[in-house]
C-alpha cells in the first residue's frame, strides 16, 4: 500500500528553521561617485556660506559688543576662526544628514557605521589616543621642521586657549571622524577597497591640518601618521566609534599637556615666543 508523505516546499523554510535563523538586516545603499562629487561641491558651498554667515553675524553684533577689529585682525582672531569652523562643521553635518536620510533613505548612524561600544572599549580607545600623543612627543624629528607654525599664534590668551581646547576635545573628534572615517571612508571603500580608503582618508585628514602646521613639516608628517591610525581602527573594526574615541583621547591629552606645561595657560608667551 502506497503512503503519501507530506512535503515542505523547498523555497519555504520550515517553522523550526524560521525560528532559529536570525533576521538579516538589509545592507546600506552603496556609496557612489555621485556622492563624492556632491560632497566636494558642498564643501565649497559650505565654506562660502560659513564665511558669509559669520561675517554677517560679526557686523550685526559689532555695535552691541563694541568690537572694533579690522578685516586683517579678523583673519587671525581665534574666536572668529573658531566660530567660522563651527558654523562650517554644522553645515557639513546638516548636509551629511540630508545625504544619508533623505537622498539615500537610510538610517543615519547605521549608515555611518556607528556601532555601540562598551565602556571598557571606549576607555581603551581613549587611552590609546593618549599613548599616541606621548609617543609622538618622544619621537625624534624625521623632517626639517619649523620652530613656529600658524596654530600656535591662535593661543593668544587664556580664554582663546580654553576655547581651542573645548573645540578640539568636544567638537573636532566627532565631526571630523564623521566626515573622514564616516562618509569619505565609506565612499572610497565602496568604490575601490578598504586599503585605499584607509590610506586616502589619512592623506586627506593630514591635508586638512596643513594650514595649521604650515612650515612645520615634521608635525604635518606626524598628523598623517595619527590619521592613519584612526583610519586603520575604522577599517579593522568596521565601526566609526573607535576612531572617534582615539581622536578624542589624542586631542584631550595634547591639550592637557599644554595646560600643564603653561601653568594653566598662564605662560602662553613661552609657547608663542618673542
N, C-alpha and C positions, 0 to 999 in steps of 0.2 A: 504494500500500500504506500503510495507517494504522500509525503508530508510536505506541505508548503511552509517554509520558514520565513518570517518577516525580515525584510532587508531595510537597511538605512541608506538612503541616497548618499552617494559619495560626496556630493557638494554641500551637504547639510551636516554640520558637526553634531555629534551625539550630545545628550544632556550633560553627561559626565565631563566630556571634553570642554563644553562651553562654560562649565562652572569652574574649571581649574585653569583655563587659559586666560592670562591677564589681558585686559583691553589694551590695544596698541594705540598710542597717540599718533595722530596724523602729523607727518614731518612738516616743519615750517616751509613756506614757499621759498624756493631757492632765490638768492640774491643774484642780480644780473648786472651787465654792463650799464644798462639804463639807470640803475640805482646809483652807480658810481658817478655817472655824468650829472645826475640830479644833485648828488651830494656836493660835487665840486662847484656846480653852479650856485648852490645855496650858500656855500662858504663865502663866495664873492659878494652875493647879495646881503648876507648876514653881516659881513664886515662893514659894508656901506651903511646899512640900516643902523647898526650899533653906533657907529660914529655919528650919524645924524641924530639919533635919539639922545645920546649922552651929551652931545654939544648943545642940543636944544634945551635939555634939562639944565645944563650949566647956565645958559643965557637967561632962563626963566628964574632960576634960583639966585643968580648973582646979586640982584638988588636986595633980596631978602637977607642973604647970608653975608653981604658986604664983601664978596670976593672980587679981587682985582688982578687976576692972573692974565698975562698976555698969552697969545696963541703959542708962542715958543715955550713959555713956562708950563702951559697945559700939556704939551707933548712929553714932558719929563716929570709931571706931577704924579706921585704914586697913587693917590686916591682917584684921580681922573682915569688913570690907566687901569686900575682895578675895577672901577665902575664900567669902563669900556669892555673889559674882558668878561665881566659878569653878565652884562647885557648880551654880548655875543654868544656866550655859552648858553644863556637862556633861550635865545633864538634857535640855536643849534638843537637843543633838547626838544623844543617845540616842533622843529622840522623832522627830527628822528621819530618822535611820537606820531606825527602825521603820516610819515612814510610807512611805519610799521602797521599802525592800527587802521588807517583809512585806505592807503594805497595797496598794501599787502593783505589787509584784513586779517591780521594775526594778533595773537596775544603779545603785549609789549615785552614783558620781562622774559617770557619763554623764548621769543624770537631773538632777543639779545643774548640768550644763553645764560641768564642769571639763574643759578641753581642754589637752593638753600644750603647754607654752610653752618656746621655746628660751632659752638663757642670755642672748642679746643682747636679746630682747624683755623678759625678766624684769628685766634691768638697766635697760632703758629705762623701764619702769614704776616701778621704784624711784626713778630719777632724776626722773621726772615727779612722784611724790609729794613728793620733796624740794623741787622747784621750787614746788609749791603752798604748802608751808609758808613758804618765803621770800616768795612773792608776798603771802600773807595778812599776814605780819608787816609788809610795807611799805604795805599798803592803809590809807588814812585811815578813821577811823570814819564809818559812814554812819547809825548809830542811837545814841540815848542809851545810854551804857554805864556799867557799874559798875567801880570800880577793884578790887573784890574779888568773888569768887564761890566757891561751895562746893568746887569741885575743888581750889583752892589750899590749903585747910585740910587736905587729906589728905597733903600733903607736910610731915609733922610731924617727920621725922627723915631722916637719910641712908638708913637701912635702908628706911624707907617709900618714899622716892623711888626707890631701886633696885627695890623690889618693884613699884611702879606702872609703872616703865619696862619691866620684864620682861613684865608683863601686857599693856601697851599694844603692845609690839612682837611678842611671840611668840604671844599668845592672841587678843586682840581682833580683829586683822585677819582671820584665817581664820574664826573663829566668827561674827563679825558679818556678814561678807560671805556666808557660807553661809545665814544667816538672811534677810538683806535682799535681796541680789542673787542668792541661790540659790533658796530656797523662795518667798518673797513675790513676787519679781520674776516667777518662772515662773507663779504663780497669777494675778497681775494681767495679765500678757501673754496668758495663755490665755483669760481671761475678758473682757478689754477690748481692750487694744492695747499695743504696745511703748512708745509715748509716755506712756500712762497709767502703765505700770509704772515708767518712768524717774522721772517726777515723784512718784508716790506713795511709792516706796521712799526717795527723797531726803527727803521730808517726814517719813516715819516714822523714818528714820535721825537726822534732826535732833531729832525728838521724844525719842528715846532719850537724848540728851545734854542735854536741858533741865534735869534736876535738877542736873547738874554745873555748868552755867553760868547758873543762875537769877539774874536781875537783870542779867546781862551780855548785853544784847540784841544788841550788835554781834557778840559771839563766837558767839551762837546762830545769827545770820544767816550768818556765815561757815561754820559747821559744816554748815548746809543746803547752801551752795554746794559744799563739799567732797563731801558725799554725792551731790550732783547730778553731779559729775564722775565719781565711782565708778559711778553708775548709767548714765551715758552710755557709759562704757567697756564696761560689761556689755551694753548694748543694741546698740552698734555692732559689737562683736566677736562677740557671741553666746556668749561664754565668761566663766566666773567668774574665771579666773586673773588677767587684767589688773587687775581691781578689787582683788583680794587684795594684789597686789604694790604697787599705787598706795597702798593703805591702809597697808601696812607701811612704805613709804618715807616717807609723810607722818608717821606716828607716830614712826618712828625719828628723823627729822630734828628733830621738835619736842622729843623727849626729849634729843637731842644738844645742841640749843641751850640747853636748861635746864641740862644738865650742865656746859656750858662757862661759861654766864653766872653760875652759882652756885659756881664753883670746885670742881667735882666734888661738888656737893651739900653743900658745907661752909657756904655762906652762904645757906641757905634762909630765914633770918629776913628777908632783904631781900625775898624773894618774899611772905612771909606778912605783913610789915608789923608795926606796933607791936601 
